């Protein structure tokens, strides 16, 4: 009986060894799987240019209007057109800066573009504010024709109505963000 009992323990230890090999293989498969998923997810930088373009639109919209009414400094009270002073000092008035990191020679070319068109509801123009690199406007038009390329800027567009002295004013905001070296490549 003693010999059978010893043989039984050897079988049990052998089973434990086989079981530990399976656990080791499962652990390796799990680690390799997690590493592969993390590497695939974090391999490329995030492209947040479209989000940045929409945030810029919201910043401009908040500066130009509040609660559905236009900022009193935007339009000239006597002519009803865009105020020259607001147009010239727009970036300071709205506390917007187009400065970028000193990366990839970005200081030599602007990485942002913004265009704001004001008109009445009959589409009669009241003025336009354009700041930044206006080349982006044409490049964003290419995107509308479904020519999607990663080196083209990401664009945002928003249109809304505000009230100014009892009249409705249509505001059309367009933005473009390039910064491809950091967000795409």
Secondary structure, DSSP 4 states (H G I P E B T S, - for coil): -HHHHHHHHHHHHHHHHHHHHHHHHHHHHHHHHHHHHHHHHHSSPP--HHHHHHHHHHHHHHHHEETTEE-TTTB-TTT-SBPHHHHHTHHHHTT------S-TTTTTS--EEEEEEEEETT--EEEEEEEE-THHHHHHHHHHTT---TTSPEEEEEEEEEEETTEEEEEEEEEEE--HHHHT-
